Amino acid sequence: MAIPISSRRPRAALAPAGGRRVSRPRVLRQIAADAVEERSQLLAGLLERPARIDPKYFYDAQGSALYGAITRLEEYYPTRTEAAILKEHREAICQALPAQAQWIDLGCGDGEKALDWLQATRAQRYIGVDTAEPWLRTTLRGLAKTSAIEAIGVVADLSRAWSLQHLLAERPQAPALFFYPGSSIGNFSPAASRALLQNIRRHCDDGGALLIGVDFVKDRRVLEAAYDDALGVTAAFNRNVLRVVNGLLDADFEPAAFAHLALFNEAESRIEMHLLSRCAQTVRIGAPARATRNFELGETIITEYSHKYTAQCFSQRLTMAGFTRQTLWTDGADPPWYGVFLATP
Ligand code: AVI
């Protein structure tokens, strides 16, 4: 399906007296739902039993800063394990990647992880994809300071319909290289991750590839500690989502009245993060419709699932999405804790 892209071409900003013209980054928008629809869905999730909040609401400025702190915690092994794999196997990965590609950084954040690879693989173009437009603009401006590469931003929600086909077709000689580090694929349900992998695959004809980081199943004590650290940073990150919801829905959640809970659900192979009501309480919601939500003592709100795969299981998922050739690099643990797959059609 071709999704129309609303394109905002780079505009030259007014030149300061005597100064050089600074061009604005090119940012395209692909957002299916409008803000009212988003808030209605958020409200509907809260009124369900059990209540749910989509994890995308974690990442306001404060939540993003807390997530940055999580990635540096002793207990949170995925970030540093992935970085170690990428460092140790850098040469082999570089050689296996398509050169002179259009580098598509999914959920790019500050773009930090991709930077080093752009030069090493002589990438032709950088396409940062993220839900947060202000964040994306900052990333593109930062990139423009350190690199001459053409950099484009796409505002899109990866859990919804999106397509970069028109954009990629502007450079028919340069294959698409999708970069999806951080094991963010784990935050999608199995059905949604299947759809996402299939969508990526549709963009990979003509020499395209996917480089993706995946967190593997391991001892539940290691997993649960990673999502319930001793300093309470993940707990603060989890509760912060209630502040975000208060702002969006004019609600009066009291974050301190909810406890952070992180459990490994072995049957579903996922970490589940919940907010557990510490008492019987009523929360008032003001928009987009007036509502109240009563919580029993011990009732929870589901805030995030983080699925953990075996190497074999994720490889099968890639195959089913149409990526028949795969290379896997892992850390030294036996069985491995984390893997980086390079997948091609
Ligand atoms: C972004 N994502 C891959 C993280 C994860 O591990 O699922 C989000 C996170 N939630 C709690 N800690 C980290």
Residues whose N, C-alpha, C, O or C-beta is under 5 A from the ligand:
A	BS01	AVI	I70 G182 S183 S184 A226 S306
